[in-house]
Amino acid sequence: MNPIFKPLAKTASKLTPKYERVLYFDPSELYSRITPYLDVHKRIQRKTKLFDKMFPKIEGQCSCGCGKSLTGKQRRWATTQCNTFATDVYFIICGYQGTVERFMLNYLGYKCSCDADLGLELDHIIPVKHGGGGCWLNNYQWLCNKCHRIKTNKDFGFKS
């Protein structure tokens, strides 16, 4: 598994297996399946069939990609953790702010590049206007109100 993120040393010891699995998840293969269904110019994806495209049913195996076999009455997930993982990945790609914020706090902490730590907002590094919607965690950053306003004005070509 190629990590998209490497947790900071101060947060690495605090990560639970749930957060670690999502933060170290390489979504490349998943994006190859869902790219035709994403609207990268929308902040929130509201595609009902997107989840099934991300995690298709695999006969006899867990759909999350963990490789575990299904037993008994299991139809899609080997464990509740597998279901939670898939749901978290889905919510991140669909742009659900609460889920993205929760994972970004565990990955980056809560600081702007100018070292401010109050009034921070999540910002798309590649703006949604330029195709940054439906993105993974590496397209987000924390910015304070002032830095966010400056970056947004620059992204849209406005004068500061």
N, C-alpha and C positions, 0 to 999 in steps of 0.2 A: 504494500500500500504506500503510495507516494503522498506524503503530507502536503496539503495545500498551505497549511499554517504550521508554524512551530510555536507552541505556546511559550510565552515569556517565562523566565525562570521563576518569578514571583507567583505566577498563577498556575504553573505546571503542577505543583504539589497539591493544589486545591481541586484539580479537575476530577470529577467523578467519571466512571467508565462511560456513562451516557454522553457527557459533554465531549470526552476524549474521542469517542467513536465518530461523532459528527464533525468535530474540528479536524480530524485526520482523514476524513472521507475524501476521496478523489472523485468528484462528480463528472469527470470527462466522459465516461461511457454513458452515464445517465443523460447528459446533455446531447449526446449523439442520437439518442432515441427521441428526445422531446423538443429539439430545436424547431421543427416545423410547426409545433403547437404553441410556442411561446410568442407573445407580442412584446418584444424588447423595448417598445416605446410606451409601455404602461407600467406604472409603479406597482400595481397589484394585479396578479394573474388570477382570473376567475374562470378557469377552464375546469369543468367537472371531470373530464376524462383524463386530465393530465396525470393524476395519481396513478391510474391504471397503466399509463404509458411509462411512468417512472419505475414502477414496481409491478411488472406483469406477473401473473400467476405462472408458476413453474411446477409442472406435475411432480408431486412427491418431495419438493424442496421449498424451503422458506423463500419468500419473494424479496427479502431485503438484501440477499446476496451473501449471507453469512455461511452458506453451504450446509446448514443443518437440514436433516431430513424431517419431514412432517410425519407425525404418528397419530393414531387414534382419530379424533374428530377435528384435528387441525386442518384447516383449508388453505391458509395463506401464510401464516406466521408461526414460527417454531416457538417463540416466547413473546411475552408482552413487551420485553425490551426491543425486540425486532420491530414490532408494530410502532412503538414510541419513536425509534430511530427513523423509520420511514416517514412517519407523520412530521417529525421535526425537519427532515430534509425537504419534504413537500412545502411546509410553511415557510422555510427560508427562501426557496426558489420562487414561491408565489408572492413573496414580499410582505408577509405578515409581521408588522413592526415589533410586536411584543416578543416574538420568537427570535427575530434577528437581534434585537437589543440584548436579550438574555445570553445568546451565544457570543455576541461581541464583547459583553462585559467579562465573560469568562476567558476570552482570548486576549483582548487588548487592555482590559481594565477600563478606566473611565477618565481619559485625558485627551485634550486637544493637542495638536502639534505645537501650539504656542504655550503649552503647559497649563492652560486654564483647566479647572476641573469643576466648574459650576455652569449650569445652563447649557449643557452639551446636547447636540442634536446629531442624529445619524445622517450622514451624507453619502450619496452615491459618488464614488470616485469618477467613474464614467457616468455622466448624467443620463437620466432616463430619456431625456430629449435626444441624446446621441446614441441610444441603444443600450443603456445600462440597466434596463428593467429585466426581471426574470433572472437575476444574477445570483452568484454565490457570495459567501461571506467576504471574499477578498476584494469585492467591489464596494465595500462599506468602510467608512472611517468616522470617528467622532470628531466633531468640530464645535467650537464655542459659537455663540450667536454671531459675533463679529466676523470670525474667520469664515463661517458658513455664508454670511451675506456677501463677503468679498469674493469667495469662490463662485457662488451662484451668479453674481453680476458678471464675473469673467466668463463663465460658461455660456451665458446668454448674450454676451457682447455688449453689456451695459457699462456705462461709465460709473466708477465708484463714487 
